[in-house]
């Protein structure tokens, strides 16, 4: 067998090219096992591990969010299926998602994400400017619930009432701590009230309290064997009468984003969970905002 130049192809090059397509789909244990087979695969597996450790978001955000393990143990990163937003559905068999060597594309997610609306009725705002007080959407904001301009609005992403839609814009890192595991830390000074991230994961409004407790019990058993770390968020919206009118369950245990690592703050909590609606969009969204406190670099969430 010869190539276009009449020369026999280099088998090492062939192996390297083929492996570069396969290795990003492997789970950590599989990647570790294949790295022991030969020097070429060892180097490629090492490169995949380095890429994974450098950015938990797979190049899906404006800034990389690295894993940092200062010799606590030999875990260079935490493996999970990544989604930039809430997931409406997924099969029982979780999809293999490429991570390493090349950026993650939306088509690589293998998940059913919320649709976007291109047409339809529009709200009155065109450009809300720095002061969003005149925006018809922001006028509906009140304590505990926020409205953002959405795909039914004429304004673009520069609108001051689309803060969460511009993605993560602050420097963060995921740090490995003794006895605690991975936790999200600030990597810069953060002002009070600044947007951090969306709490992304599997969205289920049909998950009952009984089912949520059953799922949490399963997660707790797996956690005791160091096989799984739970990240199940339950949010209830209450009427003035005190009755619950809506319940949202977001499970980021297996599918989620960096919000699943918000678990290390020991000073009473420094984040506020805000329920966010978007104009002309029926789905409910959970966003996480800083609450009251200023955060300095290396402070844990």
N, C-alpha and C positions, 0 to 999 in steps of 0.2 A: 504494500500500500504506500502510495506516494502522495504528496500534496501538489499544489499548482506549480511549485518550483522544481518538481521532480525529485524532491528529497523526502526521506522517510520522516514522518512526524515524530517529534520528541514526546515520548510516552509520559514524561513528567509533566510537560506542558498540558498534554491531554487530560491527565489526572487532575491537575490544578484547575483547569477550566471547568471540568465536569463537577468537581467538588465545590467550586464557588457558587454553583446553583443549588446544591443539595445541603451543604452545611448550615446555612442560615435557617433552615426549617427544622433543625434538630433540637431536641430538648437538651438541657445541660448534661444529664447523665449520658445521653447518646453521643454528644459532642466530646465529652471526656473519654469515652470508650474508643471512639474512632481516632482520636489523637494519638493513641498508643500503637496504631498499626504501622505507621511509617513516618519518616521525617517530614515529608511534604504535607501530609495531612495534619501532623502535629503543628506545623507553622501556620497552616490555614485555620485550624481550630483556635489557635492562640490569637489570630487576627480577629476572628469572629467574637471571641470573648472580650477583647479589647474594645471593639466597637460597641458591644452591648453594654459594657461598663461605662462607656463615655456618655451615653445618652439613653435614659429610660424611655424617652418619648419617641425614639426612632426617627428623629428629624421632623417630627410632625408639629413642633412648636417653634416659635421664633428663636428661642434660646435652648441650648442643650441642658439637660438636667442629669448630671453624672451620679453614679454610685461611688461612694467613698468608704473604703474599709481599711482603716489604719491598723492592720495586723490583728484585728479582733479574732478572726478565724480565716478559713480559706474560701469564703464565699465572695466572689468578685461582683456578683449582681443578683438580683431577685428576678426569677422568670415568671412572667404572667402574659396573658393575651391582652394586647394594648388596644384601646379605643379612645379617640379624641372626644367622643360625646357619648350620650346614652345609647344603649343597645336595646332594640325593641324585641329581638328574637335571636335565638341561636339553637343549633341542633344539640342533641345530647352528647354527641361526640364533638368536643371542641376542635375548631379548625386549627391546623398548623399555620403559624404565621411567620413569615420570614423576618429575621432580626439579625442583622450583621452583614457587612460588606457593601450593602447598598441601601438607600433610603426607602422607608416604607411608604407605599402608595395607598390611596384610599381603596383601590380595587384589591389590595393584598389583605385587607382586614378580614374578609370572609365572614362578615357579620351583616345583619340587617339593621341599618341605621335609620333615624328619622328622615323623612323626605324633606325637600326644600320646595317652597312654592315660588314659581317664577311669575305667574300671572294672578289675576284676581283683584279684588277691591283694594284700594290704597288708602292709607291714612293721610291726613292733611300736611304732614311735615315734609319739608324738602331738604332743609339743612338746619339742624337744631342749634349748631354753634356751640361755643363753650358753655353757655348758659342754657340748659335744657328745660328751663321753667316754662317756656312757651310751647314745648312739644306736646301734642295731644296724648301721646303715649305716656310720657313721664308725669303728666298731670294726675294720672291714676295711681301713682306711687303712694304708698302709706306704710306705716311701720310693719315690718315683717314680710311685706310683699312688694315686689318691684315689677314694673312693666318696662320692657325694652322694645325699641323699634325692631321690626322683623322683616321677613321677606315681602310682606304686604305694604311696606313703607317705601317711599321714593328715595329717602336719604341713603347715603352710602356708609361704609364702615368707619368713616371719619366722624360720623355723628357722635356727639358726646353721650348719647343715650344708647350706644351699642358697645359699651366697655367690655363686657364679657365675651362678645363675639370676636374680638381681636386676639383672643388667645392669651396665653401666659406671657407677660412682658416683664417679669422680675426674675432675678437670678435665684435659683433654688438648687438644692443638692439632697441626695438621699444617703444618709449616714448610717453605718452599721455600729450599734452600741452594745456593749457587753450586757447580757441579760435582757435586752429589749428587742434586739433585731434591727431591722431597717426602719428608719423614721425620716420624715421630711424636715429639712432645716432651711432656714433663710440663709442665703449667700450674699446678702446685701442688706442695707438699712431699708426697712419697709414702713411707710406711713400708715397710721390708723385709718381704716376705711378703704384701703386699697384692695382691688380685686386680686385674688390669688389664682383660683382655678375652678372649673366645673367639677362636681363630683360625678364622674362618669362610671358607668357600669350597666348591668342588666336592669332595665326599668320594668317593674311589675306592679301595677296598681291593684292586681287581683290577688296578691299574696295576703292571706288572712293572718291575723295575729297568731293563731294556732300553728299555721304553716311556717311563719317566720321563726317562732320559737323552736319548732322541730328542726328547721334548717340550722339555727344557731347551735343547737345541741350537737348536731352532727359535726359542725365546724369546731366546736370546743373539744370534741373527742379527737379529731384529727390534729388539732393544735397541741394537745397533750403528748402526741407522738412526733411532734415537729414536722408533720406532713403538710400542714396548711395553716395560714393565718387569716382569720375572718375579717371581712370588711363589708358588713351589712349595715346600711343606713336606712332607718325608718323615720319618715317625717310626717307629721299630722298637721293639717290646717284646721283651726278652730273658728267657729262662728262666735260673735259677741256673747251668745248665750252660754258658750262653753262646750257646746256639742261639736264633735268632730264631723266636718263636712267632706274631708278628703284625706286619703292616706296614700303616701307614695313610698315605695320600697325600692331601693337601689342597691343591688348586690354586686360589689366590686371584688369579691373574693377570688374569682378566677378570671374575670374580664373587667378591666378598668383602666384608670390612668394614675397619675402620681398622687391623687387625693387618697388613694388606698393606703398610703404611708403616713397619713396624718394621725399619729397615735402616741406621741412621746411627751407632749407638754404635761408637766406635773404641777403647774402653778395655777390651776383652775380653768385653763383653756384660754386661748388667745384668738379663736376664730368664731365667727358667727355664721350659721347656715341660713341663707336667704333663699326664699322661694321666688323664682323668677318666671314671669310670663312674657311671651313675645307676641306682638300684634299679628293677628291672622294666622296663628299657629295653635293648634288644639292641644299639643303636647305640653306637659308641665316640665319645667327644668329646675334642677337644683344647682345653685352656684355657691361657692364658698368665699366669703369676704372676711377680711380681718375685722376684729371687733374690739374697739376701744384702745388696745395696746399698741405701742410702738415696738417694732422688732428690730433687733440688731443682728449683725452677721453671726452665724453659727447657732442662733436661737432655734430651739425645736418647736414644731407645731404640735 
